[in-house]
Amino acid sequence: MPNENTPLLTIHQPSASNRKRSAMFWTLACLYGASAVGLGAFGAHGLKKTVSDPARLANFATAAHYQLVHSAALLFAAQSGNPVSGLLFTAGMTMFSGSIYALVLDPKRFRFLGPVTPLGGLCRA
């Protein structure tokens, strides 16, 4: 039976494997976020020299934006300790943004990645 010495909030101590997994997703989120900023800058400044189609440039910017937003969501997933959400966010970012980057840079060579984009979006939903 609780008394005045009983803490109101119990502190849950995660296991060592959960701490490692959380640290891995935290690191991945930081790497994805930093690369999203770099790729967004490349798309805004460097890509205009090789890609002239404004729709493709907009697609590249969208991929960088979604990657950045979902890397922040991955930070929260890492803190929650839920490995499924971390895996889905990581897979979704890789498939969605990665396929768009590849399709913008070389659409003929990476045409087969077109169906991967919606699968990545589904993982992140």
Backbone as a ProteinNet text record, in pm:
[ID]
protein_1_A
[PRIMARY]
MPNENTPLLTIHQPSASNRKRSAMFWTLACLYGASAVGLGAFGAHGLKKTVSDPARLANFATAAHYQLVHSAALLFAAQSGNPVSGLLFTAGMTMFSGSIYALVLDPKRFRFLGPVTPLGGLCRA
[TERTIARY]
84.4	0	89.2	59.2	141.5	129.7	239.3	239.6	310.8	338.2	400.5	544.6	607.2	743.1	748.1	634.5	627.6	640.3	731.7	744.9	620.8	586.3	470.6	499.1	619.9	658.7	764.7	739.9	841.1	938.3	1064	1167.4	1197.8	1174.4	1199.1	1342.9	1419.4	1557.6	1562.8	1594.8	1600.9	1718.9	1703.5	1811.1	1927.9	2039	2159	2135.4	2063	2037.9	1946.6	1847.9	1761.4	1838	1932.6	2013.8	2101.5	2158	2241.4	2158.5	2038.7	1952	1908	1875.2	1835.7	1951.2	2071.5	2188.4	2213.6	2190.7	2209.5	2109.6	1981.3	1881.9	1907.2	1955	1989.5	2101.5	2202.8	2313.6	2265.5	2183.5	2129.3	2046.6	1966	1884.6	1972.9	2079.1	2171.6	2239.9	2281.4	2345.4	2247.3	2124.8	2023.9	1989.6	1980.9	1951.1	2061.8	2186	2299.7	2309.9	2288.1	2295.5	2179.1	2063.1	1949.8	1982	2047.5	2087.2	2187.5	2286.8	2386.5	2326.7	2239.3	2176.1	2079.7	2013.4	1926.1	2005.7	2120.6	2206.3	2260.1	2298.5	2345	2233.9	2112.7	2000.4	1967.1	1983.1	1950.7	2058.9	2184	2293	2371.7	2411.8	2500.1	2430.3	2308.6	2239.1	2187.5	2169.4	2116.5	2209.7	2335.9	2431.3	2411.6	2360.4	2346.5	2201.6	2106.8	1965.1	1893.4	1830.7	1763.9	1613	1556.3	1411.9	1368.7	1282.5	1241.1	1162.2	1091.2	1015.7	1111	1218.5	1316.5	1387.1	1416.7	1477.9	1382.9	1255.2	1155.6	1144.7	1153.5	1150	1268.7	1384.8	1504.9	1486.5	1431.8	1407.9	1306.5	1203.9	1104.1	1167.3	1251.6	1318.2	1404.2	1477.4	1562.3	1477.4	1366.7	1278.2	1218.2	1164.3	1104.8	1209.7	1329.6	1436.3	1468.1	1473.4	1504	1393.9	1269.9	1157.3	1151.7	1171.8	1161.6	1286.1	1398.2	1511.8	1481.9	1408.1	1364.8	1266.5	1177.7	1084.6	1160	1267.9	1349	1415.1	1447.9	1502	1400.8	1273.4	1169.6	1147	1154	1138.7	1252.6	1372.4	1486.7	1466.6	1409	1385.5	1273.9	1178	1065.1	1106.1	1215.4	1261.2	1186.1	1105.8	1031.1	1114.8	1171.5	1260.1	1187.6	1059.5	985.7	969.9	935.4	919.3	1053	1159.5	1291.2	1330.2	1305.2	1336.5	1252.1	1123.6	1036.1	1074.2	1105.4	1147.7	1277.9	1372	1500.3	1481.6	1406.4	1381.1	1302.5	1204.7	1123.6	1203.8	1289.1	1372.7	1467.3	1525.5	1619.7	1550.7	1435.9	1366.4	1303.6	1234.9	1164.2	1262	1340.2	1429.9	1541.1	1594.2	1701.6	1659.2	1538.8	1492.7	1467.7	1417.4	1395.2	1528.2	1625.6	1757.6	1812.6	1805.7	1859.5	1782.1	1649.5	1567.8	1592.3	1620.1	1649.1	1786.1	1884.1	2020.3	2035.7	1973.9	1984.6	1856.3	1752.9	1623.2	1623.3	1705.5	1707.5	1772.8	1880.7	1954.9	1880	1809.3	1743.6	1591.1	1542.6	1398.6	1332.1	1401.9	1347.1	1315.3	1368.7	1342.7	1210.2	1141.7	1013.9	913.8	893.1	798.6	846.3	973.3	1025.3	981	961.9	928	801.3	689.1	569.9	584.7	666.1	689.2	761.7	856	924.4	829.8	739.5	639.4	547.6	515.1	428.4	498	626	701.1	704.1	702.8	713.2	578.6	471.7	337.5	299
-117.4	0	124	222.4	343.2	427.9	492.9	589.1	715.2	808.2	934.5	918	805.2	779.9	713.7	673.1	609.2	716.5	698.9	800	803.1	922.5	937.2	882.1	900.6	851.3	744.8	631.4	527.3	548.2	527.5	545.6	410.8	401.6	277.7	278.8	180.1	168.9	76.2	129.3	43.7	-52.7	-164.2	-263.3	-212.4	-281.8	-240.9	-247.8	-349.7	-360.3	-248.7	-209	-97.3	34.2	52.1	174.2	179.5	64.7	61.7	90.2	31	53.2	198.8	255.1	395.4	485.3	454.1	532.6	518.7	398.6	378.4	463.5	462.2	541.9	691.5	730.8	870.8	913.4	829.7	859.1	864.3	767.5	767.6	893.4	933.7	1053.6	1176.7	1185.7	1299	1296.5	1178.2	1167.4	1199.3	1148.2	1178	1327.1	1387.5	1530.4	1614.6	1582.4	1657.6	1638.8	1515.3	1493.2	1560.1	1571.6	1641.8	1789.9	1849.4	1990.9	2005.9	1916.5	1922.6	1898.4	1798.4	1770	1880.9	1940.6	2053.7	2172.2	2198.2	2306.7	2273.8	2148.4	2107.1	2122.6	2083.8	2097.7	2242.4	2329.7	2470.6	2545.9	2502.1	2579.2	2503.6	2381.7	2310.1	2231.5	2188	2101.2	2176.9	2305.8	2386.1	2387.1	2355.1	2352.7	2229.6	2120.8	1996.9	1961.7	2006.8	1977.5	2108.5	2117.2	2242.4	2236.3	2118.7	2103.2	2148.8	2250.9	2298.7	2195.7	2106.5	2003.3	1905.9	1869.7	1780.2	1848.1	1976	2050	2056.4	2075.9	2079	1942.1	1835.7	1700.7	1677.2	1724.3	1709.6	1785.9	1906.3	1986.2	1918.3	1858	1786.3	1668.3	1593.6	1479	1525.1	1634.2	1685.7	1734.6	1801.4	1852.7	1737.3	1636	1522.1	1445.5	1435.8	1366.9	1441.1	1572.7	1652	1640.3	1650.7	1642	1503.9	1400.7	1266.2	1225.9	1293.5	1267.5	1320.7	1431.4	1480.3	1382.2	1325.6	1225.3	1101	1067.5	952.5	979	1103.3	1136.6	1102.6	1136.9	1104.9	954.2	885.9	740.2	675.3	730.8	676.5	693.9	805.1	828.8	741.9	705.6	625.6	482.4	436.7	301.1	196.7	240.9	148.3	117	-3	-32.9	-41.5	-76.9	-89.3	47.5	148.1	281.6	334.5	307.9	350.7	284	154.2	82.2	131.7	155.1	202	342.4	431.1	565.3	560.5	478.4	467.9	409.3	301.3	240.3	334.6	402.9	495	611.8	669.7	779.9	734.5	617.4	566.4	539.9	473.5	440.1	562.2	646.1	759.9	864.7	920.8	1028.8	976.4	859.9	803.9	778.1	724.7	699	829.5	930	1059.6	1123	1119.1	1173.4	1105.5	973.3	898.7	930.4	939.8	968.1	1108.4	1202.5	1338.8	1344.2	1277.2	1284.5	1210.5	1093.5	1015.9	935.1	997	929.7	805.1	802.4	684.5	565.9	589.6	481.1	423.8	509.5	465.7	459.6	440.4	434.1	323.8	215.4	102.9	139.8	252.5	294.1	368.4	396.3	466.1	401.9	269.9	207.3	201.8	226.4	222.8	345.9	457.7	583.4	572.7	521.9	511.7	412.4	310	215.2	285.9	371.7	449.3	542.8	604.6	691.3	614.1	492	408.1	371.4	345.4	312.6	430.3	550.6	669.3	718.3	665.5	715.9	678.2
0	0	0	-86.9	-94.2	32.5	64.6	173.7	126.4	216.7	174.9	128.8	155.4	109.2	-28.5	-79.3	-210.4	-318.4	-414	-519.4	-609.2	-653.7	-741.1	-880.5	-925.9	-1057.8	-1041	-1102.3	-1098.1	-1213.1	-1185.9	-1286.7	-1347.8	-1477.2	-1549.5	-1600.1	-1560.5	-1605.3	-1727.3	-1844.3	-1962.9	-1954.1	-2022.9	-2023.5	-2107	-2097	-2171.2	-2321.5	-2367.9	-2511.9	-2560.5	-2478.5	-2516.7	-2520.1	-2427.6	-2427.9	-2552.4	-2592.9	-2713.2	-2837.4	-2844.3	-2958.4	-2964.4	-2850.5	-2845.4	-2889.6	-2846.7	-2887.3	-3037.1	-3091.1	-3235.1	-3314.4	-3273.1	-3344.8	-3325.7	-3209.3	-3184	-3280.1	-3294.1	-3384.9	-3529.8	-3569.1	-3705.4	-3731.3	-3634.7	-3651.7	-3670.8	-3595.1	-3609.5	-3746.3	-3791	-3922.7	-4035.8	-4025.3	-4126.7	-4127.6	-4009.7	-4004	-4064.3	-4030.9	-4085.9	-4237	-4283.4	-4428.3	-4499.7	-4434.9	-4496.3	-4516	-4417.5	-4431.2	-4545.1	-4550.6	-4657.4	-4794.2	-4804.8	-4934.3	-4975.5	-4877.8	-4909.8	-4962.9	-4903.1	-4952.5	-5091.7	-5112.7	-5244.9	-5348.2	-5311.8	-5404	-5435	-5337.3	-5357.7	-5433.7	-5423.9	-5483.5	-5589.6	-5563.3	-5654.5	-5763.2	-5736.6	-5831.6	-5953.4	-5940.1	-6051.3	-6172.1	-6150.2	-6261.7	-6349.7	-6291	-6368.3	-6399.7	-6319.2	-6341.5	-6369.8	-6486.6	-6524	-6504.1	-6487.1	-6471.9	-6332.5	-6322.3	-6190.1	-6109.4	-6177.2	-6105	-6036.4	-6102.8	-6041.6	-5925.2	-5938.6	-5828	-5707.8	-5736	-5628.3	-5561.5	-5639.2	-5582	-5489	-5529.6	-5447	-5315.4	-5324.9	-5204.1	-5112.7	-5171.4	-5091.8	-5019.5	-5087.8	-5024.4	-4907.1	-4924.7	-4816	-4699.3	-4729.9	-4625	-4544	-4612.2	-4543.9	-4464	-4516.3	-4443.5	-4314.5	-4320.3	-4201.5	-4097	-4139.6	-4045.7	-3981	-4060.6	-4005.1	-3926	-3946.8	-3859	-3718.6	-3709.8	-3578.3	-3514.1	-3596.1	-3543.5	-3495.8	-3564.5	-3523	-3387.8	-3358.9	-3226.2	-3116.9	-3142	-3043.9	-3034.8	-3148.7	-3147.3	-3069.6	-3081.8	-3008	-2857.9	-2817.5	-2675.6	-2620.9	-2706.1	-2658.1	-2628	-2689.2	-2666.1	-2747.8	-2843.5	-2928.9	-3052.4	-3062.4	-3175	-3309.3	-3308.6	-3434.6	-3500.2	-3421.2	-3479.3	-3530.4	-3460.2	-3507	-3637.4	-3646.2	-3770.2	-3887.1	-3862.7	-3971.3	-4017.4	-3924.5	-3964.7	-4044.1	-3998.9	-4069.6	-4209.1	-4218.8	-4349.8	-4439.5	-4383.4	-4462.2	-4516.8	-4433.1	-4481.1	-4590.2	-4571.4	-4670.5	-4803.1	-4798.1	-4922.5	-4988.3	-4910.6	-4968.8	-5021.5	-4932.6	-4974.2	-5064.7	-5033.4	-5116	-5258.3	-5276.5	-5413.3	-5487.8	-5419.3	-5487.3	-5524.8	-5435.5	-5469.4	-5594.5	-5597.2	-5711.1	-5839.1	-5829.4	-5947.8	-6001.4	-5913.8	-5960.1	-6027.1	-5967.7	-6020.9	-6153.6	-6167.3	-6291.2	-6311.5	-6368.8	-6378.9	-6466.9	-6569.9	-6657.6	-6588.7	-6521.7	-6456.7	-6337	-6262.3	-6138.9	-6152.9	-6272.3	-6296.8	-6214	-6190.4	-6114.7	-5970.4	-5920.3	-5782.4	-5766.3	-5876.8	-5869.4	-5773.9	-5780.2	-5687.7	-5542.2	-5518	-5381	-5302.2	-5370.5	-5303.4	-5219.7	-5274.9	-5190.3	-5074.8	-5092.9	-4983.5	-4867.2	-4902.7	-4799.3	-4727.2	-4803.4	-4740.9	-4648.6	-4688.1	-4604.3	-4473.5	-4478.2	-4355.8	-4259	-4312.9	-4227	-4178.5	-4233.4	-4197	-4057.3
[MASK]
+++++++++++++++++++++++++++++++++++++++++++++++++++++++++++++++++++++++++++++++++++++++++++++++++++++++++++++++++++++++++++++

